[in-house]
């Protein structure tokens, strides 16, 4: 059913935009134009030179590749041919997606267009004609787990086998310390400071150093994995795949399958319109800290947020505090 729906959407895209947009090729190059391939490589080097985070670099490069692929479908053969009409048509291909997705893609589009103009590859700064998305910051309610469901999720993990030891330690890092899945995958042995009982690493998203206490249960879970579960290979990374090749998880792997596996084993419900990936466990930690009256500034430091406004989004799931904001109906009617 899902495959059939995707095919219908692809046909609809082709009818509207005369190109196939919903393509998911992991190892296939989308571009055929030598100029676009060269421009994409130069743009990737520029993003790296600007010291964008690895997550941002990957997102910008992928977005630029999709944009150039769209241009090829419109018979555009070099960057100098790009004009405002192409920008308008490409922006229309994102209609129907969530506001956040559209905003991210158009932000990436502005970046590559500014690059093309700065490099003299296009005479106009076409980033100025990219439409703006109405601000809808923090409109979505974060997905959170109940404390009981988190306990049930952790309880079903079989810690008697190597894979279970690894998964338990990874999930515990998110549940107890709020690490992003990217930071869990990039965690290195050198980041574990056993003498001071701390974890220190550079955030994959914010690009700043995060220092967190190595809590006893988290520390013992990592030790158990390192001693009794981790493959005996030379790698600086803590968590590795247990099937060949024995290497770290890829940046494209969001570890959703790990959570989903144990959610099903624990027979936990999958609520509609709620996410149940690693990031939802991070949301749950923020919500729990708020319930215990932890200041927003402290939660921001734990989660690696650069702005407390980002952390404030979790106030939406603090039901008890929301009740304090409720107006007294009788007082309203009497006023």
C-alpha positions as CSV (number, residue, x, y, z in Angstrom):
1,X,0.0,0.0,0.0
2,X,2.8,2.4,0.9
3,X,4.7,1.6,-2.3
4,X,1.5,2.1,-4.4
5,X,0.9,5.5,-2.7
6,X,4.5,6.5,-3.4
7,X,4.1,5.6,-7.1
8,X,0.9,7.6,-7.4
9,X,2.7,10.6,-5.9
10,X,5.6,10.2,-8.3
11,X,3.2,10.2,-11.2
12,X,1.6,13.3,-9.8
13,X,5.0,15.0,-9.5
14,X,5.8,14.1,-13.2
15,X,2.4,15.5,-14.4
16,X,2.9,18.8,-12.5
17,X,6.7,19.4,-12.8
18,X,7.7,17.1,-15.7
19,X,10.3,15.3,-13.6
20,X,10.5,12.5,-11.0
21,X,11.2,14.0,-7.6
22,X,10.7,11.3,-5.0
23,X,13.8,9.3,-5.8
24,X,15.7,7.6,-3.1
25,X,19.1,6.4,-4.5
26,X,21.6,5.7,-1.7
27,X,24.5,4.9,-3.9
28,X,23.5,6.3,-7.3
29,X,24.6,9.7,-8.6
30,X,21.6,11.8,-9.6
31,X,23.5,14.2,-11.9
32,X,24.8,13.7,-15.5
33,X,26.0,17.2,-16.3
34,X,29.8,17.6,-15.8
35,X,29.3,21.2,-14.8
36,X,26.7,20.5,-12.2
37,X,28.9,17.7,-10.8
38,X,31.9,20.0,-10.6
39,X,29.8,22.8,-9.0
40,X,28.4,20.4,-6.4
41,X,31.9,19.3,-5.5
42,X,33.1,23.0,-5.2
43,X,30.0,23.8,-3.1
44,X,30.7,20.9,-0.7
45,X,34.3,22.2,-0.3
46,X,32.9,25.7,0.4
47,X,30.6,24.3,3.1
48,X,33.5,22.5,4.7
49,X,35.7,25.6,4.6
50,X,33.0,27.5,6.4
51,X,33.2,24.9,9.1
52,X,29.5,24.0,9.0
53,X,28.6,21.0,11.1
54,X,28.8,17.6,9.4
55,X,25.0,17.4,9.6
56,X,24.6,20.7,7.8
57,X,27.2,19.9,5.2
58,X,25.4,16.6,4.3
59,X,22.0,18.3,4.2
60,X,23.2,21.2,2.0
61,X,25.1,18.9,-0.4
62,X,22.1,16.6,-0.7
63,X,19.7,19.6,-1.3
64,X,22.0,21.1,-3.9
65,X,22.2,17.8,-5.7
66,X,18.4,17.6,-5.8
67,X,18.2,21.1,-7.1
68,X,20.7,20.5,-9.9
69,X,18.9,17.3,-10.8
70,X,15.7,19.2,-11.1
71,X,17.4,21.7,-13.4
72,X,18.6,18.9,-15.6
73,X,15.0,17.8,-16.0
74,X,14.2,21.3,-17.2
75,X,16.8,21.1,-19.9
76,X,19.2,23.4,-18.0
77,X,22.8,22.5,-18.9
78,X,24.9,25.0,-17.0
79,X,24.6,27.3,-13.9
80,X,24.6,30.5,-16.0
81,X,21.2,29.5,-17.4
82,X,19.4,29.4,-14.0
83,X,16.8,32.2,-13.7
84,X,14.0,33.2,-11.3
85,X,11.4,31.0,-13.2
86,X,13.5,27.9,-12.4
87,X,13.6,28.9,-8.7
88,X,9.8,29.4,-8.7
89,X,9.2,26.0,-10.3
90,X,11.6,24.2,-8.0
91,X,9.9,25.8,-4.9
92,X,6.6,24.6,-6.1
93,X,7.8,21.0,-6.0
94,X,7.9,21.2,-2.2
95,X,4.2,22.1,-1.9
96,X,2.5,19.6,0.4
97,X,5.5,19.0,2.6
98,X,5.6,20.1,6.2
99,X,6.5,23.8,6.8
100,X,9.7,22.7,8.5
101,X,10.8,20.6,5.6
102,X,10.1,23.3,3.1
103,X,11.9,25.9,5.2
104,X,15.0,23.6,5.5
105,X,15.1,23.0,1.8
106,X,14.6,26.6,0.8
107,X,17.3,27.7,3.3
108,X,19.7,25.2,1.6
109,X,18.7,26.5,-1.8
110,X,19.5,30.1,-0.8
111,X,22.9,28.9,0.3
112,X,23.8,27.2,-3.0
113,X,22.5,30.2,-5.0
114,X,24.6,32.6,-3.0
115,X,27.6,30.4,-3.7
116,X,26.9,30.3,-7.4
117,X,26.7,34.1,-7.5
118,X,29.8,34.6,-5.4
119,X,31.8,32.2,-7.6
120,X,30.7,34.1,-10.7
121,X,28.8,31.0,-12.0
122,X,25.6,33.1,-12.3
123,X,25.3,36.8,-12.8
124,X,22.4,37.3,-10.4
125,X,22.1,36.6,-6.7
126,X,19.0,34.4,-7.1
127,X,18.9,33.7,-3.4
128,X,17.0,36.9,-3.2
129,X,14.0,35.5,-5.2
130,X,13.6,32.3,-3.1
131,X,10.2,32.6,-1.5
132,X,10.0,32.8,2.3
133,X,8.1,30.4,4.4
134,X,5.8,31.9,7.0
135,X,7.4,31.5,10.5
136,X,5.9,28.6,12.3
137,X,8.6,28.0,14.9
138,X,7.7,25.7,17.7
139,X,4.2,25.1,16.5
140,X,4.6,21.3,16.7
141,X,4.2,19.6,20.0
142,X,7.3,17.4,20.8
143,X,6.7,13.7,20.9
144,X,7.5,12.2,24.3
145,X,7.3,8.8,26.0
146,X,5.8,8.2,29.4
147,X,8.3,7.1,32.1
148,X,6.6,3.7,32.2
149,X,7.1,3.2,28.5
150,X,10.7,4.1,28.6
151,X,11.3,1.6,31.4
152,X,9.5,-1.1,29.4
153,X,11.5,-0.3,26.3
154,X,14.8,-0.7,28.2
155,X,13.6,-3.8,30.1
156,X,13.0,-5.8,26.9
157,X,16.5,-5.3,25.6
158,X,18.5,-8.6,25.8
159,X,21.7,-7.6,27.4
160,X,23.0,-11.1,27.2
161,X,24.2,-10.7,23.6
162,X,26.6,-8.2,22.0
163,X,23.9,-6.4,20.0
164,X,21.7,-6.0,23.0
165,X,24.6,-4.6,25.1
166,X,25.4,-2.1,22.3
167,X,21.7,-1.0,21.8
168,X,21.1,-0.7,25.6
169,X,24.2,1.6,26.0
170,X,23.2,3.7,23.0
171,X,19.6,4.2,24.1
172,X,20.7,4.9,27.7
173,X,22.9,7.7,26.4
174,X,19.8,9.4,24.9
175,X,17.4,8.6,27.7
176,X,19.7,9.7,30.5
177,X,22.0,12.3,28.9
178,X,19.9,13.5,25.9
179,X,22.6,12.9,23.2
180,X,21.5,13.3,19.6
181,X,21.7,10.1,17.6
182,X,24.5,11.6,15.5
183,X,26.5,12.3,18.6
184,X,25.9,8.7,19.8
185,X,27.2,7.4,16.4
186,X,30.2,9.7,16.5
187,X,31.1,9.0,20.1
188,X,34.8,8.0,20.4
189,X,36.7,6.3,23.1
190,X,38.7,9.4,23.7
191,X,35.5,11.2,24.6
192,X,35.1,9.0,27.7
193,X,37.0,10.5,30.6
194,X,36.8,7.8,33.2
195,X,39.1,9.6,35.7
196,X,36.6,12.5,36.0
197,X,33.5,10.5,35.2
198,X,32.5,12.8,32.3
199,X,31.8,12.6,28.6
200,X,33.1,15.5,26.4
201,X,32.6,15.8,22.7
202,X,31.9,18.5,20.1
203,X,28.2,18.6,19.2
204,X,27.5,17.5,15.6
205,X,24.8,20.2,15.2
206,X,25.8,23.1,17.4
207,X,29.6,22.6,16.8
208,X,30.5,23.4,20.4
209,X,31.9,21.3,23.2
210,X,29.4,19.4,25.4
211,X,30.5,18.2,28.8
212,X,28.2,15.8,30.6
213,X,28.5,13.7,33.7
214,X,29.1,10.0,33.0
215,X,26.3,8.7,35.2
216,X,26.9,5.3,36.9
217,X,24.3,3.3,35.0
218,X,25.4,4.8,31.6
219,X,29.1,4.2,32.5
220,X,28.5,0.6,33.4
221,X,26.4,-0.1,30.3
222,X,29.3,1.3,28.1
223,X,31.9,-0.7,30.1
224,X,29.8,-3.9,29.7
225,X,29.6,-3.3,25.9
226,X,33.3,-2.5,25.5
227,X,34.4,-5.6,27.5
228,X,31.8,-8.1,26.4
229,X,30.1,-7.0,23.2
230,X,32.2,-4.7,21.0
231,X,33.9,-6.3,18.0
232,X,37.7,-6.7,18.5
233,X,38.7,-4.2,15.8
234,X,40.8,-1.1,15.8
235,X,38.4,1.8,15.6
236,X,38.3,5.1,17.6
237,X,34.5,4.9,17.7
238,X,32.6,3.4,20.7
239,X,29.6,1.9,18.8
240,X,30.1,-0.3,15.8
241,X,28.0,-2.4,13.5
242,X,28.2,-6.1,14.3
243,X,27.9,-7.3,10.7
244,X,30.6,-6.8,8.1
245,X,31.9,-4.3,7.5
246,X,32.6,-3.7,11.3
247,X,32.5,0.0,11.2
248,X,30.5,2.9,12.8
249,X,26.9,3.6,11.8
250,X,26.5,5.8,8.7
251,X,25.4,9.4,9.1
252,X,22.3,8.6,7.2
253,X,21.3,5.9,9.7
254,X,19.0,7.6,12.3
255,X,18.9,4.4,14.4
256,X,15.1,4.4,14.1
257,X,15.1,0.6,13.4
258,X,16.8,0.1,16.8
259,X,14.0,1.8,18.7
260,X,11.3,0.2,16.6
261,X,12.6,-3.3,17.2
262,X,12.3,-3.0,21.0
263,X,9.1,-1.0,20.9
264,X,7.5,-3.9,19.1
265,X,9.0,-6.4,21.5
266,X,7.6,-4.4,24.5
267,X,4.2,-4.2,22.7
268,X,4.2,-0.4,23.2
269,X,1.5,1.5,21.2
270,X,2.4,3.6,18.2
271,X,0.3,6.7,18.6
272,X,-0.8,8.5,15.4
273,X,1.1,11.6,14.4
274,X,3.7,10.9,17.1
275,X,7.3,10.1,16.4
276,X,9.0,7.2,18.2
277,X,12.6,7.5,17.1
278,X,15.8,8.3,19.1
279,X,14.9,12.0,19.1
280,X,11.7,11.4,20.9
281,X,13.6,9.9,23.8
282,X,15.7,13.1,23.9
283,X,12.4,15.1,24.0
284,X,11.3,12.9,26.9
285,X,14.4,13.7,28.9
286,X,13.7,17.5,28.4
287,X,10.1,17.0,29.5
288,X,11.1,15.0,32.6
289,X,13.6,17.7,33.6
290,X,11.0,20.4,33.3
291,X,8.6,18.4,35.5
292,X,11.3,18.4,38.1
293,X,11.6,22.2,37.9
294,X,15.0,22.2,36.2
295,X,15.8,25.7,34.8
296,X,15.6,26.1,31.0
297,X,19.2,27.3,30.9
298,X,20.4,24.1,32.5
299,X,18.3,21.9,30.2
300,X,19.7,23.9,27.2
301,X,23.2,23.1,28.4
302,X,22.4,19.4,28.7
303,X,20.8,19.1,25.3
304,X,23.4,21.3,23.6
305,X,20.9,24.0,22.5
306,X,22.5,27.4,21.7
307,X,19.2,29.2,22.5
308,X,16.8,28.7,25.4
309,X,14.0,29.5,23.0
310,X,14.6,26.2,21.4
311,X,14.3,24.4,24.8
312,X,11.1,26.4,25.6
313,X,9.3,24.3,23.0
314,X,9.1,21.5,25.6
315,X,6.9,23.6,27.8
316,X,4.1,22.5,25.6
317,X,4.2,19.0,27.1
318,X,4.4,20.2,30.7
319,X,0.7,19.7,31.4
320,X,0.9,20.8,35.1
321,X,2.5,24.1,34.2
322,X,0.0,24.7,31.4
323,X,-2.8,24.2,33.9
324,X,-1.3,27.1,35.8
325,X,-1.9,29.3,32.8
326,X,-5.6,28.5,32.5
327,X,-8.0,31.4,33.1
328,X,-10.7,31.2,35.7
329,X,-13.9,31.1,33.7
330,X,-16.0,32.8,36.4
331,X,-13.5,35.6,36.8
332,X,-13.5,36.2,33.0
333,X,-17.3,36.3,32.9
334,X,-17.5,38.7,35.8
335,X,-14.9,41.1,34.4
